[in-house]
């Protein structure tokens, strides 16, 4: 083994096959996202039904295989959050109140995973105040227009979602943007349930912001995990 190889930490080595596999999986995720969004724009429901279930599994596969060292080095809570998102995606394919509640519950479980993943890292109090005002204002405005049976569940879910969006900034701007987009996406869903006026093709905007949110949260979490491992490895080398 050469001297250069001995100085190269293990976290810096990316297996070529894993990197190429990750690129292929990212391209597959992008293709599935394009197919889903295109189907929504075209009003082709079958295309949406076929493409949507592929999205989160492909994103999970990308996270695990994109040269990050395999699932052992990927935050398990991130994988769990994405898979709970997948459960919510499947539930919301059905146009019924029980399916809506089941989907909301699955997404809520994903938000809990994200909140635990974010840990106790510091965040901006001013940003927290802005999110709190947005939460109170949105729930207040929506309350009377929501079906009576959904008011309490939506309010509780909104609290959890807003907490996740706020705390996501603890992992940096990329994850913070993901959290904000997740909040925007679900707010668009809530306004639709409340039968507020909608943008043209509202499902397209809901899915576009949601997919961007999950991708940015995943990238932000992975970046933070790699930075932590790098610091820990360097610390051990200094001690040695």
N, C-alpha and C positions, 0 to 999 in steps of 0.2 A: 504493500500500500504506500502511495506517495505521500510526501509531506503535505501537499496541498489537500489531498483527500482526508488526512487526519485532522486538518484544520476546519473542514467543512462540517458544520453541525447537521445532525440528522434531519432537523426540521426544514433545512434549506434544500434538501434533495427531493426532487419531484420525479417519480417514475414516469418515463415517457409514455408508456401504455396508458397509465392512469390519466395523464394529462389529455391525451388524445380521446380517450373515452369520455372524459368530462366535456370536451369540446363538442363531441357528437351529441351527448345528452343535452347540452345547452341548446344546440341547434334544434334538437327534437322538441324541446320545451318551447322554443321560439316558434317553431312551425305549428305546434298544437295551439299555441296562443293566437297566432295569426289566423288559423282555421276557425277557432272559436269566435274571435272578434269579427272576422269576415262574415261568418254565418249570422251573427247578431245584426250586423249592418244590412245584410241581404234579407233578413227576416226568414232565414232557413232554420227552422227549429230543430230538424233532425241533425243538421251539422253541429249545432250547439250541444245537443244531447250526446253525440258521439265524441266530440272533442273535449268537453269540459271534464269528464272523469279522468282524462289522461294527464291533466295539467300538474297537479300537486305530486303524483307519483314520479313524474319526470323531473320535477324540481328537486324532490328528495334524492332521486338517483344521481342527479348532477352534483348536489351538495356532497354526497358520499364518495363520488368517483372523480371529482374534478381536480385531482392532484393534491388533496388535503390529507392524504395518508390513510384513507379508509374510515369506516364508521367509528373506529376506536378513538379517532381524534376529532370527530365531529360532535358538537354538543348534542347529547341525546334529547335534551329538551327542545332543541330546534327541530329535530326530526319529528318529535311528538306533536309540536305545534303545527307543523305543516300537514301532518296526517290528520289531525283534528280538523284542519281547514278543508282537507279532502272530504271528510265526513260531512261537513257543512255544505260543501259544493254538491254532493250527491243528494242530500236532503232537499236542497232548494230547487232541484230539478222537478219536484212535485209541487203543483200549485194547490196547496191545502194548508190550513192553519196548523194542524199537528206537525206537518213536515217543516213548516216555518219555525215552529218552536224547537223541533229536534235539531234543525240546522243551527239555530241561534245557540242552543246548548252546546253543540259541538264546537262552534267557533269560540264560545266562552271558555271551554276547556283549553283551547289553543292559546287564548289570551293569558290564562293562568300559567301555562308553560312558559310563555314569553316573559311574563313578569318575574317568575323564579329565575329564568335564564339571565335577565338583566341584573339581578343581584342588588347590591347596595351601592353601586356606583353613583356618584353625585350627578344631579341634574339642576337646571336653572329654576329657581323659585319663581322668576317672572314668567317663564314658560308654563310652569304649573298653574299660575294664576290665570293665564290666558286660556288654558285648556279647561279650567274650572268654570270660567265665564261662558265658554262655548258650550259646555255640558249643560249648565243651568238654563241658558237661553234656548238651546235646541229642544230639551225635554219640555220646557214650559210652553214653547210654541206648538210642539207636536201633540201635547197631551190630549186636548179635547178632540182632535181629529183622528186619533188612533182608536181602533176598536177597543171596547172596554176590557175585554179579556187579555189584550196585549199590552196595556199601559204599564202595569207593574213589571212584567218581564222585559219590556223594551227599556224602561228606566234603569233597571238593574244591570242589564247588559250594557247599556250606554255608559254607566259608571265604570264598569270593568274595562270596556273598550277604551275609554278616554284615559284611564290610568295606564293602560298598556301603551297607548300612543305617546303619552307624556314620558313614561319611563324609557321608551325605546331610544330617546336621545342620549341615554347613558352610554350607549355603544358607539356614539358618533353621529355625524350628520347623515350618513347613508341610511342607517337604521332609523334615525329620527324621521327622515323623509318617508320611509316605509310606514312607520306608525301613523304619521299624519295622513297618508293616502288611504290607509286602512280605515281610519275614522271617516274620511270623506266618502269612501265607497259605501260603508254601512249607513251613513247618514242619507245617502241617495236612496238606499233601499227603504229606510224608514219614511222618507217623504213620499215614496210611492205607496207604501202601506197606508199612510195618512191621506192618500189621494190628493196630494198637492200637485200643482202644475209641474210637468216634467220636461226635461230636454228631449229633443228628438232622439229616438232610439235609446231610451234610458238604460236598458240592459247592457248596451255597449259600453257606456261610460262607467257603469258599476263594475263590469268585469275588467275594463282597462285599468282602472285605478286599483282594483283588488290584486290583479296579477302583478302590477308594478310594486304594490305594497309588499306582497309576499317575497318577491325576488329581492327587493332592497333590504328587507329584514333578514333574509337568509344570508346575503352577502355581508351585511353589517355584522351579524353575529359571527360568521366565519372569520372575518377580518380581525375582530376583537379577540377571538379565541387564538388565532395564530400569533397575534401580537403578545398575548399573555404567555404563550408557550415560548416565544422567542426570548422574552425577558427572563422567564424562569430558567431557560437553558443557559443564557448568558450569565445569570447569577450563579448557577452551579459551576460553570467554567471558571468564573472569577474566584470562587471558593477553592477550586482545585489548584 
